[in-house]
């Protein structure tokens, strides 16, 4: 009888964990292992005491990542530089976490520009910290995608995300726009000096 009650309590607790976060309107779960994470709104956990979004690992070992993301048409940002700003707090992040921003072009698997903070990862346990990503949105952009990601285990909260146009004097943080063609006219830099 005691084992049966314990199993019910454990099952009920697991069910609560799996259903504890509602997906925010306009956002969706993605990543290489989205089912390994619980993602959504954590009520009252925001930097200002209101709601925040969260990504929390539910598996003990994860070789991959989960992201809570949005995507929008780039029309209002074409030929402009944009800055994504947000606040992130972390707890026991084993691999890394970060905000991310990507600018896509039609029919291509490669983004025009991209930054996922992999060169300045969030790890371990941190308090609310402001992060920024700055990218150019070229005239041939077809989509802007953005969000937060968690690789490995742990939990992150993110809040107060903004996307705004900034001047060209603000430095770009991610990869520069890729060249229009990866095919060269002739062999180049074969001695690796440039």
N, CA, C and O of each residue as an XYZ file, in Angstrom:
776
protein
N       0.823     -1.197      0.000
C       0.000      0.000      0.000
C       0.866      1.258      0.000
O       0.570      2.213     -0.719
N       1.935      1.267      0.804
C       2.813      2.424      0.877
C       3.501      2.669     -0.462
O       3.622      3.816     -0.891
N       3.956      1.595     -1.134
C       4.591      1.744     -2.442
C       3.615      2.338     -3.443
O       3.994      3.172     -4.265
N       2.370      1.915     -3.379
C       1.344      2.425     -4.297
C       1.112      3.917     -4.085
O       0.992      4.668     -5.052
N       1.048      4.348     -2.838
C       0.864      5.776     -2.530
C       2.078      6.565     -2.996
O       1.935      7.638     -3.582
N       3.282      6.037     -2.738
C       4.508      6.712     -3.153
C       4.559      6.864     -4.671
O       4.927      7.924     -5.176
N       4.189      5.802     -5.407
C       4.168      5.880     -6.864
C       3.184      6.942     -7.333
O       3.478      7.690     -8.265
N       2.025      7.016     -6.700
C       1.022      8.020     -7.073
C       1.539      9.424     -6.823
O       1.348     10.316     -7.650
N       2.188      9.626     -5.694
C       2.733     10.940     -5.368
C       3.825     11.309     -6.367
O       3.860     12.437     -6.858
N       4.721     10.362     -6.672
C       5.779     10.630     -7.643
C       5.199     10.910     -9.024
O       5.635     11.839     -9.703
N       4.230     10.122     -9.437
C       3.605     10.335    -10.738
C       2.901     11.683    -10.766
O       3.006     12.418    -11.748
N       2.189     12.011     -9.704
C       1.487     13.296     -9.638
C       2.488     14.444     -9.675
O       2.262     15.438    -10.366
N       3.592     14.319     -8.939
C       4.627     15.359     -8.948
C       5.250     15.527    -10.316
O       5.507     16.649    -10.752
N       5.496     14.412    -10.998
C       6.058     14.474    -12.348
C       5.079     15.140    -13.300
O       5.471     15.962    -14.128
N       3.821     14.790    -13.184
C       2.804     15.400    -14.043
C       2.762     16.902    -13.828
O       2.656     17.666    -14.787
N       2.845     17.331    -12.570
C       2.856     18.768    -12.300
C       4.072     19.432    -12.933
O       3.968     20.519    -13.501
N       5.219     18.780    -12.834
C       6.435     19.341    -13.420
C       6.295     19.484    -14.925
O       6.672     20.513    -15.487
N       5.759     18.469    -15.583
C       5.639     18.499    -17.033
C       4.618     19.519    -17.510
O       4.728     20.025    -18.627
N       3.638     19.827    -16.693
C       2.577     20.743    -17.103
C       2.662     22.094    -16.405
O       1.708     22.871    -16.447
N       3.784     22.383    -15.767
C       3.848     23.570    -14.925
C       3.981     24.882    -15.687
O       3.626     25.929    -15.145
N       4.476     24.870    -16.917
C       4.686     26.120    -17.642
C       3.841     26.153    -18.911
O       3.906     25.239    -19.733
N       3.055     27.201    -19.063
C       2.276     27.404    -20.284
C       3.133     28.143    -21.297
O       3.880     29.053    -20.940
N       3.024     27.752    -22.560
C       3.766     28.432    -23.621
C       3.190     29.829    -23.816
O       1.977     29.974    -23.964
N       4.034     30.862    -23.818
C       3.530     32.224    -24.013
C       2.952     32.401    -25.423
O       3.423     31.787    -26.380
N       1.950     33.229    -25.531
C       1.345     33.531    -26.820
C       2.404     34.045    -27.791
O       3.194     34.925    -27.448
N       2.418     33.494    -29.000
C       3.353     33.928    -30.029
C       4.703     33.237    -29.992
O       5.522     33.456    -30.884
N       4.958     32.419    -29.000
C       6.235     31.721    -28.846
C       6.028     30.234    -29.104
O       4.905     29.738    -29.010
N       7.116     29.513    -29.433
C       7.024     28.063    -29.570
C       8.342     27.409    -29.169
O       9.399     28.040    -29.172
N       8.246     26.121    -28.824
C       9.403     25.337    -28.404
C      10.088     24.742    -29.624
O       9.425     24.313    -30.569
N      11.408     24.718    -29.605
C      12.184     24.132    -30.699
C      13.536     23.706    -30.132
O      13.719     23.656    -28.916
N      14.480     23.399    -31.023
C      15.814     22.988    -30.619
C      16.101     21.571    -31.062
O      15.267     20.934    -31.705
N      17.283     21.073    -30.721
C      17.644     19.707    -31.094
C      17.014     18.673    -30.163
O      16.858     17.515    -30.549
N      16.646     19.076    -28.936
C      16.028     18.175    -27.953
C      14.908     18.894    -27.187
O      14.960     18.946    -25.958
N      13.912     19.443    -27.863
C      12.904     20.240    -27.155
C      12.101     19.459    -26.113
O      11.632     20.043    -25.136
N      11.936     18.150    -26.308
C      11.159     17.351    -25.357
C      11.928     17.070    -24.064
O      11.362     16.536    -23.110
N      13.200     17.423    -24.029
C      14.006     17.250    -22.815
C      13.890     18.441    -21.869
O      14.539     18.483    -20.824
N      13.054     19.409    -22.249
C      12.917     20.640    -21.465
C      11.454     20.987    -21.252
O      10.601     20.704    -22.094
N      11.180     21.606    -20.108
C       9.889     22.232    -19.842
C      10.098     23.714    -20.114
O      10.985     24.332    -19.524
N       9.292     24.292    -21.000
C       9.478     25.688    -21.404
C       8.153     26.419    -21.332
O       7.104     25.861    -21.654
N       8.209     27.676    -20.905
C       6.998     28.482    -20.876
C       7.090     29.627    -19.894
O       8.173     30.128    -19.592
N       5.921     30.036    -19.396
C       5.819     31.173    -18.479
C       5.972     30.689    -17.043
O       5.301     29.745    -16.625
N       6.856     31.339    -16.289
C       6.992     31.101    -14.857
C       6.409     32.329    -14.167
O       7.050     33.377    -14.094
N       5.197     32.186    -13.667
C       4.458     33.325    -13.114
C       5.130     33.870    -11.860
O       5.450     33.118    -10.939
N       5.339     35.178    -11.832
C       5.931     35.851    -10.686
C       7.441     35.754    -10.601
O       8.035     36.261     -9.649
N       8.080     35.111    -11.580
C       9.536     34.901    -11.523
C      10.322     35.961    -12.281
O      11.547     35.869    -12.361
N       9.656     36.958    -12.834
C      10.328     37.966    -13.646
C      11.237     38.882    -12.854
O      11.174     38.946    -11.626
N      12.071     39.578    -13.573
C      13.011     40.502    -12.955
C      12.274     41.559    -12.142
O      12.774     42.025    -11.118
N      11.092     41.932    -12.599
C      10.281     42.944    -11.923
C       9.201     42.337    -11.027
O       8.317     43.050    -10.553
N       9.267     41.020    -10.793
C       8.277     40.350     -9.963
C       7.048     39.900    -10.738
O       6.163     39.255    -10.178
N       6.988     40.233    -12.013
C       5.894     39.754    -12.863
C       6.348     38.450    -13.515
O       7.214     37.760    -12.976
N       5.787     38.111    -14.646
C       6.122     36.851    -15.303
C       7.460     36.910    -16.029
O       7.908     37.973    -16.458
N       8.082     35.749    -16.155
C       9.272     35.566    -16.991
C       9.059     34.290    -17.790
O       8.235     33.452    -17.423
N       9.789     34.143    -18.865
C       9.812     32.872    -19.584
C      10.924     32.029    -18.976
O      11.898     32.561    -18.443
N      10.772     30.717    -19.059
C      11.785     29.827    -18.502
C      11.993     28.620    -19.402
O      11.097     28.209    -20.139
N      13.179     28.068    -19.328
C      13.517     26.787    -19.946
C      14.180     25.967    -18.846
O      15.190     26.382    -18.278
N      13.606     24.795    -18.547
C      14.103     23.963    -17.451
C      14.292     22.535    -17.956
O      13.389     21.958    -18.562
N      15.465     21.975    -17.703
C      15.718     20.596    -18.134
C      14.859     19.639    -17.320
O      14.641     19.845    -16.126
N      14.370     18.579    -17.986
C      13.609     17.550    -17.277
C      14.314     16.196    -17.343
O      13.965     15.281    -16.598
N      15.296     16.064    -18.222
C      16.108     14.847    -18.286
C      17.401     15.085    -17.507
O      17.872     16.217    -17.397
N      17.969     13.999    -16.968
C      19.195     14.133    -16.170
C      20.435     14.381    -17.021
O      21.365     15.050    -16.573
N      20.460     13.851    -18.240
C      21.566     14.076    -19.179
C      20.961     14.490    -20.506
O      20.038     13.848    -21.007
N      21.485     15.562    -21.070
C      20.972     16.041    -22.352
C      22.153     16.414    -23.235
O      22.990     17.235    -22.859
N      22.211     15.806    -24.405
C      23.216     16.156    -25.411
C      22.470     16.890    -26.516
O      22.110     16.303    -27.536
N      22.249     18.157    -26.301
C      21.479     18.974    -27.225
C      20.980     20.203    -26.502
O      21.481     20.558    -25.435
N      19.969     20.865    -27.101
C      19.465     22.096    -26.504
C      17.974     22.252    -26.771
O      17.404     21.629    -27.667
N      17.376     23.096    -25.967
C      15.994     23.509    -26.174
C      15.945     25.015    -26.279
O      16.732     25.718    -25.647
N      15.015     25.511    -27.082
C      14.848     26.952    -27.221
C      13.376     27.311    -27.215
O      12.540     26.586    -27.754
N      13.076     28.426    -26.604
C      11.754     29.036    -26.671
C      11.939     30.230    -27.587
O      12.763     31.102    -27.314
N      11.170     30.278    -28.684
C      11.499     31.240    -29.733
C      10.267     31.847    -30.395
O       9.140     31.386    -30.216
N      10.526     32.888    -31.157
C       9.556     33.536    -32.030
C      10.236     33.782    -33.358
O      11.461     33.734    -33.468
N       9.422     34.047    -34.366
C       9.963     34.516    -35.637
C       8.991     35.527    -36.223
O       7.780     35.435    -36.024
N       9.543     36.496    -36.952
C       8.709     37.555    -37.519
C       9.227     37.967    -38.889
O      10.365     37.674    -39.256
N       8.379     38.643    -39.629
C       8.785     39.197    -40.921
C       9.774     40.332    -40.664
O       9.641     41.049    -39.672
N      10.757     40.505    -41.536
C      11.796     41.506    -41.304
C      11.477     42.893    -41.850
O      12.288     43.808    -41.707
N      10.318     43.066    -42.470
C      10.021     44.278    -43.245
C      10.410     45.585    -42.560
O      11.034     46.440    -43.187
N      10.058     45.754    -41.303
C      10.334     47.027    -40.625
C      11.809     47.209    -40.248
O      12.204     48.276    -39.780
N      12.623     46.159    -40.455
C      14.042     46.217    -40.087
C      14.991     46.125    -41.285
O      16.208     46.169    -41.101
N      14.466     45.999    -42.500
C      15.322     45.820    -43.676
C      16.312     46.969    -43.831
O      15.961     48.137    -43.664
N      17.555     46.614    -44.153
C      18.657     47.576    -44.330
C      18.960     48.370    -43.062
O      19.428     49.507    -43.124
N      18.685     47.755    -41.914
C      18.937     48.431    -40.635
C      19.730     47.506    -39.723
O      19.813     46.299    -39.954
N      20.300     48.083    -38.705
C      20.992     47.333    -37.654
C      20.036     47.247    -36.468
O      19.449     48.249    -36.059
N      19.886     46.041    -35.919
C      18.970     45.853    -34.797
C      19.718     45.336    -33.574
O      20.732     44.644    -33.673
N      19.173     45.703    -32.416
C      19.729     45.223    -31.148
C      18.621     44.501    -30.392
O      17.545     45.049    -30.153
N      18.912     43.265    -30.025
C      18.024     42.505    -29.148
C      18.613     42.595    -27.750
O      19.785     42.284    -27.538
N      17.804     43.019    -26.809
C      18.232     43.143    -25.420
C      17.315     42.285    -24.562
O      16.114     42.203    -24.819
N      17.874     41.653    -23.554
C      17.063     40.874    -22.634
C      17.828     40.598    -21.357
O      19.049     40.735    -21.298
N      17.091     40.210    -20.347
C      17.669     39.864    -19.048
C      17.554     38.358    -18.862
O      16.510     37.768    -19.138
N      18.636     37.740    -18.391
C      18.661     36.295    -18.186
C      19.204     36.004    -16.793
O      20.146     36.644    -16.327
N      18.588     35.025    -16.144
C      19.033     34.505    -14.853
C      19.180     32.995    -15.035
O      18.389     32.381    -15.752
N      20.179     32.394    -14.398
C      20.406     30.959    -14.588
C      20.591     30.240    -13.258
O      20.955     30.834    -12.243
N      20.325     28.930    -13.306
C      20.537     28.081    -12.134
C      21.096     26.735    -12.592
O      20.452     26.005    -13.346
N      22.296     26.423    -12.129
C      22.935     25.128    -12.385
C      23.017     24.760    -13.868
O      22.793     23.606    -14.233
N      23.331     25.720    -14.710
C      23.478     25.448    -16.143
C      24.799     24.709    -16.362
O      25.869     25.243    -16.073
N      24.717     23.477    -16.873
C      25.911     22.636    -17.002
C      26.680     22.860    -18.298
O      27.909     22.786    -18.303
N      25.990     23.129    -19.380
C      26.676     23.301    -20.664
C      26.749     24.780    -20.993
O      27.805     25.392    -20.826
N      25.660     25.368    -21.454
C      25.627     26.810    -21.669
C      24.223     27.248    -22.042
O      23.374     26.440    -22.417
N      24.004     28.549    -21.928
C      22.724     29.151    -22.292
C      22.995     30.520    -22.891
O      24.098     31.055    -22.772
N      21.988     31.079    -23.530
C      22.129     32.425    -24.079
C      20.886     32.874    -24.811
O      19.991     32.079    -25.098
N      20.846     34.140    -25.106
C      19.856     34.661    -26.035
C      20.378     34.381    -27.438
O      21.568     34.115    -27.609
N      19.520     34.435    -28.434
C      19.985     34.264    -29.810
C      19.090     35.045    -30.765
O      17.912     35.290    -30.505
N      19.711     35.426    -31.888
C      19.036     36.197    -32.934
C      19.605     35.738    -34.269
O      20.818     35.611    -34.430
N      18.696     35.485    -35.238
C      19.127     34.994    -36.548
C      18.339     35.703    -37.643
O      17.130     35.903    -37.522
N      19.034     36.079    -38.709
C      18.408     36.705    -39.874
C      18.577     35.744    -41.047
O      19.700     35.393    -41.411
N      17.451     35.318    -41.642
C      17.470     34.339    -42.731
C      17.162     34.987    -44.068
O      16.595     36.077    -44.142
N      17.555     34.279    -45.132
C      17.186     34.699    -46.486
C      16.398     33.566    -47.130
O      16.556     32.411    -46.734
N      15.552     33.869    -48.114
C      14.713     32.826    -48.704
C      15.535     31.731    -49.381
O      16.531     32.001    -50.051
N      15.091     30.488    -49.189
C      15.685     29.361    -49.886
C      17.085     28.978    -49.466
O      17.751     28.241    -50.194
N      17.560     29.442    -48.329
C      18.926     29.141    -47.901
C      18.914     28.458    -46.544
O      18.100     28.780    -45.678
N      19.824     27.514    -46.370
C      20.001     26.858    -45.076
C      20.964     27.641    -44.179
O      21.048     27.374    -42.980
N      21.685     28.598    -44.750
C      22.648     29.402    -44.006
C      22.039     30.764    -43.684
O      21.470     31.402    -44.569
N      22.147     31.221    -42.435
C      21.615     32.546    -42.108
C      22.467     33.662    -42.707
O      23.660     33.490    -42.959
N      21.837     34.789    -42.924
C      22.572     35.986    -43.349
C      23.429     36.509    -42.206
O      24.561     36.942    -42.420
N      22.888     36.470    -40.995
C      23.643     36.858    -39.803
C      23.063     36.107    -38.610
O      21.892     35.730    -38.604
N      23.912     35.896    -37.594
C      23.520     35.026    -36.483
C      24.396     35.293    -35.267
O      25.597     35.529    -35.392
N      23.777     35.253    -34.086
C      24.516     35.303    -32.821
C      23.713     34.534    -31.789
O      22.552     34.859    -31.539
N      24.318     33.511    -31.182
C      23.668     32.761    -30.108
C      24.453     32.838    -28.796
O      24.251     32.021    -27.898
N      25.334     33.808    -28.691
C      26.138     34.038    -27.498
C      27.085     32.881    -27.178
O      27.547     32.774    -26.041
N      27.386     32.020    -28.142
C      28.290     30.896    -27.871
C      29.699     31.374    -27.518
O      30.462     30.642    -26.889
N      30.044     32.597    -27.919
C      31.355     33.154    -27.571
C      31.344     33.875    -26.222
O      32.386     34.348    -25.768
N      30.197     33.963    -25.589
C      30.051     34.561    -24.257
C      28.909     33.851    -23.519
O      27.910     34.474    -23.160
N      29.070     32.537    -23.296
C      27.982     31.717    -22.771
C      27.643     32.012    -21.314
O      28.484     32.449    -20.528
N      26.399     31.760    -20.991
C      25.931     31.826    -19.602
C      26.070     30.416    -19.040
O      25.555     29.461    -19.620
N      26.771     30.285    -17.900
C      26.992     28.976    -17.279
C      26.768     29.085    -15.778
O      26.848     30.169    -15.200
N      26.486     27.943    -15.156
C      26.354     27.902    -13.707
C      25.106     28.605    -13.214
O      24.048     28.537    -13.840
N      25.244     29.288    -12.071
C      24.137     30.011    -11.453
C      24.470     31.493    -11.463
O      25.506     31.911    -10.946
N      23.587     32.282    -12.055
C      23.804     33.728    -12.165
C      22.526     34.468    -11.803
O      21.425     33.933    -11.935
N      22.685     35.695    -11.348
C      21.535     36.552    -11.076
C      21.119     37.222    -12.386
O      21.770     37.039    -13.415
N      20.044     37.993    -12.345
C      19.574     38.701    -13.534
C      20.694     39.559    -14.107
O      21.278     40.387    -13.408
N      20.981     39.354    -15.370
C      22.020     40.099    -16.075
C      21.481     40.509    -17.436
O      20.787     39.740    -18.101
N      21.810     41.730    -17.840
C      21.375     42.235    -19.143
C      22.353     41.778    -20.223
O      23.569     41.874    -20.054
N      21.808     41.278    -21.338
C      22.614     40.840    -22.476
C      22.103     41.520    -23.738
O      20.927     41.869    -23.842
N      23.018     41.704    -24.705
C      22.657     42.342    -25.971
C      23.233     41.569    -27.142
O      24.331     41.018    -27.073
N      22.466     41.545    -28.213
C      22.911     40.997    -29.492
C      22.623     42.061    -30.538
O      21.540     42.646    -30.548
N      23.583     42.314    -31.415
C      23.409     43.328    -32.468
C      23.750     42.694    -33.817
O      24.840     42.152    -33.999
N      22.806     42.767    -34.760
C      23.002     42.213    -36.099
C      22.465     43.160    -37.158
O      21.600     43.993    -36.888
N      22.990     43.019    -38.366
C      22.462     43.747    -39.518
C      21.371     42.913    -40.180
O      21.444     41.685    -40.215
N      20.357     43.603    -40.706
C      19.271     42.951    -41.435
C      19.338     43.439    -42.882
O      18.832     44.518    -43.187
N      19.957     42.660    -43.782
C      20.099     43.094    -45.172
C      18.757     43.139    -45.907
O      17.752     42.615    -45.427
N      18.764     43.768    -47.066
C      17.533     43.950    -47.845
C      16.944     42.638    -48.342
O      15.749     42.579    -48.631
N      17.761     41.571    -48.451
C      17.245     40.290    -48.927
C      16.811     39.358    -47.793
O      16.579     38.173    -48.032
N      16.699     39.867    -46.575
C      16.252     39.047    -45.443
C      14.794     38.644    -45.637
O      13.981     39.427    -46.127
N      14.474     37.407    -45.246
C      13.103     36.917    -45.366
C      12.457     36.631    -44.019
O      11.235     36.512    -43.932
N      13.271     36.518    -42.956
C      12.747     36.130    -41.654
C      13.735     36.537    -40.568
O      14.948     36.495    -40.773
N      13.208     36.929    -39.418
C      14.028     37.150    -38.228
C      13.521     36.180    -37.170
O      12.328     36.154    -36.868
N      14.423     35.386    -36.610
C      14.083     34.436    -35.556
C      14.914     34.775    -34.325
O      16.048     35.237    -34.446
N      14.346     34.546    -33.130
C      15.026     34.949    -31.902
C      14.426     34.223    -30.713
O      13.312     33.702    -30.781
N      15.176     34.198    -29.626
C      14.698     33.573    -28.409
C      15.826     33.388    -27.424
O      16.820     34.114    -27.432
N      15.642     32.383    -26.565
C      16.674     31.997    -25.602
C      16.854     30.494    -25.722
O      15.934     29.775    -26.111
N      18.050     30.029    -25.383
C      18.313     28.595    -25.476
C      19.038     28.114    -24.237
O      19.746     28.869    -23.571
N      18.840     26.829    -23.943
C      19.541     26.155    -22.854
C      20.100     24.860    -23.409
O      19.357     24.025    -23.924
N      21.417     24.694    -23.304
C      22.072     23.450    -23.689
C      22.433     22.681    -22.433
O      22.869     23.273    -21.446
N      22.258     21.367    -22.458
C      22.544     20.568    -21.275
C      21.449     20.734    -20.234
O      20.287     20.964    -20.570
N      21.833     20.616    -18.964
C      20.841     20.675    -17.895
C      20.923     21.994    -17.128
O      21.880     22.757    -17.260
N      19.893     22.233    -16.328
C      19.783     23.447    -15.533
C      18.483     24.154    -15.832
O      17.538     23.555    -16.346
N      18.440     25.430    -15.507
C      17.248     26.237    -15.765
C      17.664     27.678    -16.013
O      18.569     28.201    -15.363
N      16.987     28.308    -16.962
C      17.165     29.746    -17.180
C      15.806     30.418    -17.170
O      14.780     29.810    -17.473
N      15.833     31.691    -16.813
C      14.670     32.563    -16.919
C      15.091     33.728    -17.795
O      16.233     34.182    -17.715
N      14.188     34.217    -18.629
C      14.501     35.410    -19.414
C      13.295     36.321    -19.440
O      12.148     35.878    -19.385
N      13.590     37.623    -19.527
C      12.556     38.627    -19.310
C      12.932     39.916    -20.031
O      14.093     40.149    -20.368
N      11.931     40.733    -20.255
C      12.102     42.086    -20.799
C      12.910     42.094    -22.100
O      13.876     42.843    -22.242
N      12.499     41.254    -23.037
C      13.143     41.196    -24.355
C      12.677     42.392    -25.180
O      11.484     42.693    -25.229
N      13.611     43.065    -25.820
C      13.273     44.150    -26.746
C      14.098     43.980    -28.016
O      15.210     43.452    -27.989
N      13.532     44.436    -29.121
C      14.259     44.493    -30.387
C      14.059     45.893    -30.928
O      12.929     46.344    -31.117
N      15.178     46.585    -31.179
C      15.102     47.974    -31.622
C      16.137     48.246    -32.701
O      17.162     47.569    -32.786
N      15.855     49.240    -33.517
C      16.805     49.692    -34.532
C      17.846     50.566    -33.845
O      17.511     51.415    -33.019
N      19.127     50.349    -34.199
C      20.219     51.154    -33.650
C      21.057     51.699    -34.804
O      20.923     51.255    -35.945
N      21.908     52.650    -34.502
C      22.751     53.250    -35.546
C      23.886     52.297    -35.925
O      24.201     51.360    -35.191
N      24.481     52.554    -37.067
C      25.603     51.735    -37.533
C      26.846     51.893    -36.661
O      27.804     51.135    -36.816
N      26.847     52.859    -35.752
C      27.989     53.025    -34.848
C      27.991     51.982    -33.728
O      29.005     51.804    -33.053
N      26.865     51.291    -33.525
C      26.793     50.221    -32.522
C      27.410     48.967    -33.145
O      26.949     48.524    -34.197
N      28.444     48.381    -32.522
C      29.130     47.231    -33.126
C      28.250     45.980    -33.196
O      27.452     45.710    -32.297
N      28.414     45.233    -34.274
C      27.723     43.957    -34.452
C      28.377     42.930    -33.529
O      29.599     42.914    -33.384
N      27.564     42.072    -32.903
C      28.092     41.079    -31.969
C      28.260     39.705    -32.583
O      29.113     38.936    -32.139
N      27.470     39.375    -33.591
C      27.498     38.021    -34.146
C      28.293     37.926    -35.416
O      29.131     38.772    -35.726
N      28.003     36.866    -36.146
C      28.689     36.659    -37.415
C      28.309     37.756    -38.391
O      27.154     38.176    -38.453
N      29.287     38.214    -39.149
C      29.014     39.216    -40.178
C      28.182     38.573    -41.265
O      28.147     37.351    -41.402
N      27.524     39.399    -42.022
C      26.741     38.864    -43.128
C      27.648     38.009    -43.995
O      28.769     38.401    -44.318
N      27.154     36.843    -44.368
C      27.987     35.959    -45.180
C      28.092     36.490    -46.600
O      27.256     37.273    -47.052
N      29.114     36.058    -47.281
C      29.295     36.485    -48.667
C      28.160     35.926    -49.512
O      27.601     34.879    -49.189
N      27.825     36.611    -50.576
C      26.715     36.206    -51.429
C      26.942     34.832    -52.040
O      25.976     34.112    -52.294
N      28.180     34.451    -52.280
C      28.466     33.154    -52.880
C      29.677     32.546    -52.197
O      30.667     33.228    -51.933
N      29.585     31.266    -51.917
C      30.722     30.566    -51.330
C      31.668     30.072    -52.419
O      32.740     29.550    -52.112
N      31.291     30.228    -53.681
C      32.128     29.804    -54.794
C      33.047     30.947    -55.201
O      32.582     32.028    -55.564
N      34.341     30.707    -55.139
C      35.329     31.723    -55.502
C      35.572     31.708    -57.008
O      35.354     30.691    -57.667
N      36.015     32.816    -57.539
C      36.377     32.894    -58.954
C      37.679     32.163    -59.242
O      37.888     31.676    -60.353
N      38.555     32.083    -58.246
C      39.851     31.415    -58.390
C      40.329     30.995    -57.010
O      39.818     31.504    -56.013
N      41.303     30.074    -56.917
C      41.832     29.687    -55.613
C      42.372     30.916    -54.873
O      43.014     31.780    -55.469
N      42.104     30.977    -53.579
C      42.446     32.160    -52.791
C      43.035     31.753    -51.445
O      42.596     30.774    -50.841
N      44.030     32.504    -50.978
C      44.610     32.355    -49.640
C      45.073     30.922    -49.355
O      44.803     30.381    -48.283
N      45.761     30.321    -50.304
C      46.208     28.941    -50.143
C      47.360     28.803    -49.160
O      47.657     27.698    -48.706
N      48.019     29.920    -48.824
C      49.088     29.885    -47.828
C      48.589     30.303    -46.440
O      49.366     30.355    -45.487
N      47.303     30.597    -46.335
C      46.649     30.946    -45.070
C      47.240     32.172    -44.394
O      47.240     32.262    -43.166
N      47.741     33.111    -45.175
C      48.347     34.321    -44.627
C      47.345     35.458    -44.482
O      47.653     36.463    -43.840
N      46.181     35.331    -45.048
C      45.155     36.388    -44.953
C      43.916     35.880    -44.264
O      42.953     36.627    -44.096
